[in-house]
Amino acid sequence: MTTPNKPTLHPRNRHQGRYDFPQLIKSSPELGRFLITNPYGKPSIDFADPEAVRVFNRALLKAQYGIQHWDIPTDYLCPPIPGRADYLHALADLLADDNAGEIPRGAKIQALDIGVGANCIYPLLGHSDYRWRFLGSDIDAVALASAKAIVQANGMTKAIALRQQSNRKHILLGLLKAEERFDLTLCNPPFHASREEATRGSQRKWRALGKADPKRKLPVLNFGGQNNELWCEGGEIRFVSQLVAESATIGQQVLWFTSLVSKASNLPGIQAALNKAGAVEQRVVEMGQGQKQSRLVAWTFKDAAARQQWRQQRWAEQQA
């Protein structure tokens, strides 16, 4: 799997180039009240305004993916859609690498979204682009209620199921049924260690964008977010290391485990955790959107022969 030095949006990503704001406003008129002119004289929105971002996402999902109904509670994470889409396209490539270069599509592919959130964004995009089926898990009952409302409003109950992780100390332990199998897991972990760290990171972002205003009370992050969405004790490396350790207990139920990793400096610790857990294979895939760079780490407890057997038994059976 190639990883270019300066990664850009995935070639299959629908969000190449500039946003067509006139077209977005035509299909979602409510976006018009948030339109501004940026310092370069181009139409845009104020990405430091959570309400503007929420309405923008709603318009983008409707125009690009046919999602007619989407909303989230105030102060819940409002994700940047192009980056979320890139993660899913990278996962499709991961499956294709083991499948003679062909991306497996349709309901035969089942994915587990760990921390689905109130926005339910990965299942919505993954089902739209690849027709995969999803199970979304979360510890937050309010987030799950929001995700459920989105799924039901868009008639996707057969494609997207939701489940609460009842033990807040666990990620995967106790979550799955013994007979369940998943071709993929995905996770966007909380990457700050505290609210203060999240606030400092957001302030640095605004200063870089030239939007810092000492008279303006700014939200913690422009995309919103609850505690468990944005930070946890020990931050990203501790969360992903725990995810790795727990994944070993269900290693035979999943083909590929994956997680986003926002900080490259966390990779050595995560890779050490993977070695300790006994992962048979691990990969790092670089991604990038504009000035932002990210990456995903993928691991499996199945060797090449076991993965081939998995594909033959599960994918072929469901295609028949």
Residue pairs with C-beta under 8 A, 6 or more apart in sequence:
1 93
1 94
1 97
1 283
1 285
3 284
3 285
3 286
4 286
6 288
7 286
7 287
7 288
7 293
8 288
8 289
9 15
9 16
9 82
9 86
9 288
9 289
10 85
10 86
10 89
10 90
10 287
12 89
12 92
12 129
13 82
13 85
13 86
13 89
14 64
14 65
14 85
15 60
15 64
15 81
15 82
15 85
18 42
19 44
19 60
21 31
21 35
21 43
21 44
21 45
22 43
23 63
24 31
24 56
24 59
24 60
24 63
25 31
25 32
25 35
25 59
27 59
27 62
27 63
28 55
28 58
28 59
28 62
28 63
30 55
30 58
30 59
31 45
31 55
31 56
31 59
34 45
34 46
34 49
34 51
34 52
34 55
34 56
35 43
35 44
35 45
36 43
36 44
36 45
36 46
37 43
37 44
38 44
39 210
45 52
45 53
45 56
46 52
46 211
47 53
47 209
47 222
48 206
48 209
48 211
48 218
48 219
48 222
49 222
50 74
50 75
50 78
50 219
50 222
50 223
50 224
53 78
53 222
53 223
53 224
54 71
54 72
54 78
54 224
57 70
57 78
57 79
57 81
57 119
58 70
58 71
60 81
61 67
61 70
61 81
61 124
62 68
62 70
64 81
65 124
65 125
65 128
65 129
66 128
67 124
67 128
67 154
68 153
68 154
69 150
69 153
69 154
70 119
70 124
70 150
70 154
71 146
71 149
71 150
72 78
72 118
72 119
72 146
72 224
73 118
73 142
73 146
74 224
75 219
75 224
75 225
75 226
76 117
76 118
76 119
76 142
76 143
76 146
76 224
76 225
76 226
76 229
77 117
77 118
77 119
77 223
77 224
77 225
77 226
77 229
77 230
78 119
78 223
78 224
79 117
79 119
79 121
79 188
79 223
80 223
80 289
81 121
81 125
82 289
83 287
83 289
83 292
83 294
84 121
84 122
84 125
84 188
85 125
85 129
86 287
86 289
87 122
87 186
87 188
87 260
87 287
87 296
88 122
88 125
88 126
88 129
88 130
88 186
89 129
90 285
90 287
90 296
91 111
91 126
91 184
91 186
91 256
91 258
91 296
92 103
92 129
92 130
93 103
93 285
94 184
94 256
94 258
94 283
94 285
94 298
95 103
95 104
95 109
95 183
95 184
95 255
95 256
96 102
96 103
96 104
98 304
98 307
98 308
98 311
99 311
99 315
103 130
104 183
104 311
104 315
105 130
105 131
105 132
106 130
106 131
106 132
106 318
107 131
107 132
107 133
107 159
107 318
108 314
108 315
108 318
108 319
109 130
109 132
109 133
109 183
109 184
109 315
110 132
110 133
110 134
110 135
110 181
110 182
110 183
110 184
111 122
111 123
111 126
111 132
111 133
111 134
111 135
111 182
111 183
111 184
111 185
111 186
112 134
112 135
112 136
112 137
112 176
112 182
112 184
112 185
112 186
112 254
113 122
113 123
113 134
113 135
113 136
113 137
113 185
113 186
113 187
114 137
114 171
114 172
114 185
114 186
114 187
114 243
114 259
115 137
115 138
115 187
115 188
115 189
115 228
115 229
116 122
116 123
116 136
116 137
116 138
116 143
116 144
116 147
116 162
117 138
117 140
117 143
117 147
117 229
118 140
118 142
118 143
118 146
118 147
119 146
119 147
119 150
120 136
120 146
120 147
120 150
120 151
120 160
122 134
122 136
122 186
122 188
123 134
123 136
123 151
123 156
123 159
123 160
124 150
124 154
124 156
124 160
126 132
126 134
127 133
127 134
127 156
127 159
127 160
131 159
132 159
132 184
133 159
133 160
133 161
134 159
134 160
134 161
135 160
135 161
135 162
135 163
135 180
135 182
136 144
136 147
136 160
136 161
136 162
136 163
137 162
137 163
137 164
137 165
137 175
138 144
138 147
138 162
138 164
138 165
139 164
139 165
139 168
139 228
140 226
140 228
141 164
143 226
144 162
144 164
147 162
148 162
151 157
151 160
151 162
163 175
165 171
165 174
165 175
166 174
167 173
167 174
170 246
171 239
171 242
171 243
171 246
172 243
172 246
172 247
172 249
172 250
173 246
173 249
176 182
176 250
176 253
180 253
181 253
181 254
181 314
182 253
182 254
182 255
183 254
183 255
183 256
183 314
184 254
184 255
184 256
184 258
185 247
185 254
185 256
185 257
185 258
186 258
186 259
187 240
187 243
187 258
187 259
187 260
188 259
188 260
189 232
189 236
189 239
189 240
189 243
189 259
189 260
189 261
190 228
190 229
190 230
190 231
190 232
190 235
190 236
190 239
191 230
191 231
191 235
191 236
191 262
191 263
192 198
192 201
192 230
192 231
192 235
192 236
193 231
193 232
193 233
193 234
193 235
194 231
195 220
195 227
195 230
195 231
197 231
197 235
198 220
198 221
198 225
198 230
198 231
199 220
201 221
202 218
202 219
202 220
202 221
202 222
203 212
203 218
205 222
206 212
206 218
206 222
220 230
221 230
232 238
232 239
236 261
236 262
236 263
236 266
237 263
237 266
237 269
237 270
240 259
240 261
240 266
240 270
240 273
240 297
241 269
241 270
241 273
243 257
243 259
244 257
244 270
244 273
244 274
244 277
244 279
244 299
245 273
245 276
245 277
247 254
247 257
247 277
247 299
247 301
248 277
248 278
248 279
248 301
251 278
251 300
251 301
251 302
252 301
252 302
254 300
254 301
255 300
255 302
255 307
255 310
256 298
256 299
256 300
257 298
257 299
257 300
258 296
258 297
258 298
258 299
259 296
259 297
260 294
260 295
260 296
261 267
261 270
261 284
261 294
261 295
261 296
261 297
262 294
264 293
264 295
267 284
267 295
267 297
270 297
271 282
271 297
274 282
274 297
274 299
277 299
278 301
279 299
279 300
279 301
280 300
280 301
280 302
280 303
281 299
281 300
281 303
282 297
282 298
282 299
282 300
283 297
283 298
283 299
284 295
284 296
284 297
284 298
285 295
285 296
285 298
286 293
286 294
286 295
287 293
287 294
287 295
287 296
288 294
300 307
302 310
